[in-house]
Amino acid sequence: MSETEIQPAQNIKNNPKIMKAWAVYDWANSVYSLVITSTIFPIYYSILTTKFEQKEYVEETGKYIDVPVRHLIRIFGTEYQPDAVYGYSLTISFLIVVLLSPFLSSLADTIGNKKSFLQFFCYLGATSCMGLAMFTGMHNVFLGLLFSITASVGFWGSLVFYNSFLPDIATRDKQDALSAKGYVYGYIGSVVLVVICLILIQVLGKDNPEKQLIFTRISFLLTGAWWFGFSQYTFKHLPQFGDVKEKLPKDLVLLNYKNIFKGHEAQGGFFEVFKDNISFYKDIAKESFNELFKVGNELFKDKNLKFFLSSFFFYSVGMQTIFLMATLFGKSEINLAQDKLIGTLLIIQIEAIIGAVLFSRLSRKIGNKNVISIAIVLWIVACTWAYFLNKENPNVEYQFYGVAAVVGLVMGGLQAMSRSTYSKLLPENSMENTTYFSFYDVLEKLAIIIGTFIFATLIEHFNNMRYAALSMTLFFAVGLILIRFLNVKAIKSTDTV
């Protein structure tokens, strides 16, 4: 056990080493967001699901453009657009997280090993990223989608436990800065790895499509290794945090594979212990969802939390869905060249660093509510602008860059402000922060399930993403109205990013 894990609770808060270790996990796991969610994997998926590109003449420009013709994916006898299938696969992954996270959060609070669950989901996500290297074509497209789902479960599942550490390790006056610092670390780390991957794909694999695909698969291996490797610093210094309860099964067989190989004679034998385990986990599952509804009722009794969480739900539908589908939008709707698309997304990441810092500092002057409101308005502008993009317009490429510039500015800022605003609204020094953040994450995942399902359905119905992007403005608008009802005193921050 490390020194950090045996520190008393009063020495955990505002400990520079612990806060740095917490922020470093953003550096470790954010490579998934950029490499797998935003840039390289969606482009790779688009390439492998494209039959060929055909020439189409555009009267407005007097030029021919390349239009991809996609493979359809057959599921239970029905054929679907590949981008829609990708959207539905994301919906499935978030549904799994919604079902698992309340149970696991309750279990973590019960046995006091929050960090162990963070490690489990981290390793699930990292190994799944590596598994994506086995996805090589339409013959095993479902293998690629499976690893995409489990990588998503690993990433988002780990965030339930990661986010819940914020109020445990930092006082309210430091949470805005620490939350923003985590996002800044994440954006910088992910940009570093993507640049390395681009050197492999675009430089070493230049003018050789087969080599580029091989180096792309190597990029998935590097992503998993990066996530796994850098997270070890976090796990070394981050405390378990939580009181281990005495009333536990005789031996938690299902939580420790080593116990499976024991006889457990002193406890009545293996099957007796196993039966106790099953009963224990059934009780936890029942209590976890009861606790989730109980916590939800408690949180919504607080006027400020009610308006914040309601607003957060609606703007998360738009924000997270656009973030998850942006690359396929640029590839399918704008037909932007691969190098230009990745370059744009890299600039977005760099902008997001600036946005996270800017919004964190701006919140000190005008408050979190006003900062969140500004970000939502800019998201509405971006979605509306995206709807009017037309690939036949000779200036569409530059218009896409304009939309990307707006998205980049608000992406990091809104995420960081949402996390820290919620943290500051929670009861101080609570031992139920994992459950509180489980509710927060479940609410966010429900928003993503709705958003990705609507997005995928509109793609399938209209065979384009512009209507799907426009539909997200409705959710942002409702979120903007609700956040204006928030009435909370500003907490002066003593830290800056």
N, C-alpha and C positions, 0 to 999 in steps of 0.2 A: 504494500500500500504506500503511495507516495505521501510526502509531507502535506501536500495540498489537501488530500482526502481526509486527513485527520485534524485539520484546522477547525476550531470552533466556529459557529456560524457568524459571529461578529467579525471574524478576521477574513471572511469570504468576500463581503461587500467592499467594492472599490479597491480590491487588491490588484495592483497593476499587472502582475504576472497572470492572474486568472482572467482578467478582462482581455488581455492580449491573446491568451490561449483561446478564449471564446471567439474573438474576432478572426483568428487564423482559420477557424473552421469554414468561414465564408470564403477565404482564399482557397481552401481545399475543395469545397463542393461546388462552387460557382462555375467551375469548368464544365460541369454537366449542363448548366443552363445555357452557356454560350456554344459549346462544341456540339452537344447532342440535341438540345432543344432549339437553338436559334440559328446555327450556321451550317456546320459541316454535315451532320446527319440528315436534316431535311433536304439539303441539296443532293446528297448521295441517294436518299430514298427517291427523290424526284427523277434522278438519272436512271436508276434501276427499274423504275416503273414507267419509263417512256419507251414506246416502240421505236419511234423515229420522229424527225422534225420535218415538216413540210413547208414549202414556200407559199406565202400569201402576199398578194399585191395590195398595197395601201395607196389609195388615190390621193389622200391628203399630202403624202410625202413623195409620191412617185417612186417608191422603193418597195422591194420585197422584204418581208420579215419572216423569221423562222418561228413556226408555231408547233409546239410539241403535241404529238398524238400519243395518248397514254394507254397502257395496258389497263383493262378493267380487272378487278379482283372479285372472284366468285366466292360467295359465302352462302351456304345452304341453298344453292341453286339460283341465287340472285346475284347479278353483277353490279358492282359499285365503283364509283370514281375513286382512284387511289388516295387522293387528298382527303376525301370524305372518310375513307377507312382509317386513315391516320388520325383524323379528328375523333372518330369513335373510339379508337384504341386509347387515346388520352382520356376520354370520358371514363372508360373502364378502369384505368389506372387510378383515377381520383376517386372512383366509387369504392375501390378496394381500400384506399387510404381512409376514407370516411368510415368504413365499417371496422377497420382495424384500430385506428388511433384512439378512440375512446376507451376500448378494452385495454390496450397497451399502456395508455397514460394512467389509467386507474391501477393497473398492475404495478407500474413503476412507482406510483405514490404509495402503494401498499407495502412493497418490499424495499423501497428506498434505493433503487438502482437506476435512476433516470439515465445516467451516463451509459449504462450497459445497453439500453435500448437505442440510444443515439448511435452507439458503435454498431449494433446489429443492422440498422437501416443503412448506415454508411457503407458497410461491407457488401450488403445486398446491391446497393446502387453501383458501387465501384466495379464489382464483378460482372454486373449486367452490362455496363459500358464496354467492358472487355469482350463480353459475349457478342456484342453487335458486330465484331470483326468476322463472325461466321456467316453473316447475312451477305450473300454474294449475287443474288438475282431473284427473278420471279419464282423460281422453283422452290425457294425457301423463304419467301416473303413473310410467311406467318412466323417463322423463327425470329426474323428481324423485328416484327411487331411485338412478339412475346418479350424479347429482351428490352425493347423500348418501354413496354408496360412495366416490367420489374425494375428497370432503372428509374422510372418515374416514381414508382412506389417507394424505392429506396431514398430518393432525393427528398420527396415531399414528406415521407414518414419521418425522416431524421429531423426535419425542420420543426415538427411538433415539439420534440424534446429540446432541440437547440434553442428555439425562441423562448421556451419557458425558463431558461436559465437567466435571461436578461434581468428580470426583477430580483432574482436570487443574488446576483453578483454585483449589481450596481444600484446606488440610490437614485431617486427620481431625477435629481438635478444633473445626473450624468448619463441618463439613459438615451436621450436624443443623440448625443455625440457618439456614444458607444454603438448604438444601432447603425448610425450613418457610417461609422468607422468600419463596421463589419461589411457593409455593402461596398465601401470603397476598396477594402482589401479584396473582396470578391471580384469586383470589376477589373482591378489591376491584374490579379492572378489569372483570370480567365483570358484576358487580352494577351498576356505573356504566352500562355499555352497555345492559343489560336495562331499567334504569329509563328511559333515553332511548327505547328501543323501545316500552316500555309507554305512555309519554306520547303517542307517535305513534298507537299502536293504540287505546288505551282512552280517551284524551282527545280527540285530533283526529279520530279515527274513531268517536267515541261515537254509538250508536244508528243506525249505518249499516254493516251487514255488509259491503257491497261495498268501502267505504273501508277498513274494518279489514283486509280481505284485501290491498288494495293497500299499506297501510302495513306489513303483515307482510312482504310481498315487499321493501319498502324496507329493512326490518330485516335481511334476508339480505344486501343490498348493503352496509349499514353494517358488518355483522360482518366481511365480507371485507376491506373498506377498513381497518377498525380493526386486524385481524390483520396485514395487509400494511404499514400505516403505522408502527405502533409497533415492529415487528420491525426496522425500519431502524436504530434505536438499538443494538440488540443486534448487528447485523451490522457496524456501524461499529467497535465496541470489542472484540468477541469475537475472540480470535486464531484463526488456522487450526489451530494446534497439530498438529504432526506433522512428521516428517522426510520431505521429498519424495525419493523414490527416483530413482536415475539410470537404472535399467534399465526404461525405458518404451517404448511404441511410438514410432515416429518422429514421429508427430503424432496426438494423441488426437482424431480426427475426431468420434467420437460423443459426446464430452464438451464439445465446443466447436463450435456450429453455424457459426461464422465460418470454421472450417477446411474446411468442406464446399465452400466456393466457391473454394478455392485449387487450383492445378494440381498442386502437390507434385512438380514436375519433378526437383528435387534428390534426392528420396527414391524415385524410380522411378515417379512418377505416382500419381494419385489412387487407382486400384484396388489398387495395391501397398500403399499406406498403409492403405486400407480393409481389405485382407486381413490385414494385421498387427494391426489393431484387433480384428477378429473373433477371431483367434487369442488375443490378449491377454485379451479379455473371457471367452472360453470357459475359459481357464486360471484366471482369477479366480473364475468361477462354481464350477468344480470345487473349487478350493482353499478357497473360502469355506465351503462346507458341510462339507468335511473339517475345516476349522479350527473350525467351530461344534461338531461332535461331539467334537473333540479338547479344546476349551475346556470343554465340558460334562463330559467325563470328568475333566479336571484339577480343575474346581470341585467336583465331587461326591466327589473323593478327600479333600477337606478336610471334616472332620466337621461343623464349624459351618456351612459353606456348603451342605453336603448337606441338613441339617435346615432351614436357612433357606429355601433355594430350593424344597424340597419343600412346606414350609408355605405359602410365598408363592404357589405354583402353585394350591393348593387354595383358599385364602381369596380369591385373585383371581378364581376362577370365580364365587364368590358376589358379591363386592364390585363388580366391574366390570359384571356382568350386571344386578344390581339398579340400579346407577347409570344404565345405558343404557336400561332399560325402566321406570323409576319413573314418568315422566310419563304414559306410556300406561296404566300401572296405575291412576293417579289418575283419568284420564279415562274409561277403559273399565270398571273394576271399581267405582269409587266414584261415577262420574259427577259429579265435582266441577266446579263452575262454573269457566270459564276464568280469571276474575280471581282467584278464591280459589286455584286451582291454581298459577298463576304467583306469587302472593303467598307461598304456602307454600314454593315452590322458592327464592324470593329469601331468605326467612328461613333456609332450609337453607344457602345460600351464606354468609350472614353468620355463622351458627353454625359453619360449616366453618372460617372464619377464626379464630374463637375456639378451635376444636378443634385446629387446626394449631399455634397458639401454646402452648396448654395442654399438648398431648402432647409438644411439643418441650421445654418446661420440666420436665415431669414425668419425662421420660427421664433428666434429669440426676440425679434423686433415686433412682429405682427401676430405671433401666436400660431399654434399648430392648425387650428380650424381654418384660418385664412390661407395658410400655405397649402393645405389639402384642397381647399376650394379652387385656388389658382391652378393647381395641377389637374384637377378634374376638368376645368374649362379648356385647358390646353389639349387634354385627351379628346374632348368633343370636337375640337377644331381638327385634330389629326384624323379622326374617323370619318368626318364629313368630307375632308379633303381627299382621303383615300377612295371614297365612293366615286368621286368625279375623275379619277385617274382613268385614262383610256390609252391602251397600248398603241393605238393608231395615231395618237397625237405625237408630233415630232419632238415635243419637249417633255414627254412623259417621264423620261429618265430623271430630268432635273426636278420635276414635280415630286417624284418619289423620294428624291434626296431631301426635299423640303419637309415632307411628311416624317421621314426618318429623323430629321433634326429636331422636330417637335417631340416625337416619341422619346428620343434619347434624353432630352432635357428633363422630362417629367418622370421617366420610368424609375430611376433610382430614388428620386426625391419622394415620390408618393409611397413607395414600398417602405422606405426607412421611417417616414413620418407616421405611417399607419401602425407599424410595429411599436414604436416608442409611445405614440399617443395612447394606444390601448394599454400598454404597460403602466403608464402613469395614471390611468383611470382605475386600475385595479386596487383592491385593498392592500395597504402596505404591509410588508413582512408576513404575507400569507404563506402557509405551507401547502396551499393548493394551486400553486402557479402552473403546474403541469396540466391540471384539469382545466384551469382557466384558458390556457393557451391551446389545449386540445379543442375546446369549444371554438376558439378563434380560428384554428386551422380547419376544423370541420366546416365552419361557416364559409371559409374561403374555398374549400374543396367543393362544397355544394354549389357555390357560385361558378366554379370552373366547369363542373359537370353540366350545369345548365348552359353556360356559354359555349363550350366546345360542342355540345349536342346541337344547339341552335345553329352554330357556325357550320358544322358538318352537314346538317339537314338542308340548309339554304344552299350550300355548295352543290349537293346532290340534286336539288330541285331546279336551281337556276344555272347550274354548271359554270358559275363564276363566284368570286369571293367578294365582289364589291357590295352586293346587297347584304351579305353577312357582316361586313365591316360597318355599314351604315346602321344596321340593327343594334350595334353595341352602343350607339349614341343615346338610345333611350335609357339604357341602364346607367350610363354616366349621369344623365340629366336627373334621374331619380336620386342617385347618390349625392349629387350637388345640393338638391333641395333639402335632403335630410341632414346633411352635415351642418347646414346653416342654423339648425336648431340646437347645436352643441353649445353649451354655456359652461365653460370651465376656466378657472383662474390660471393664468400663465405661471409656470414654475420656472424661476430663473435658472438658466443653465450655467454651471460653473466650468464646463468643458467646451472646447470647440474641436472640430475635426481638423 
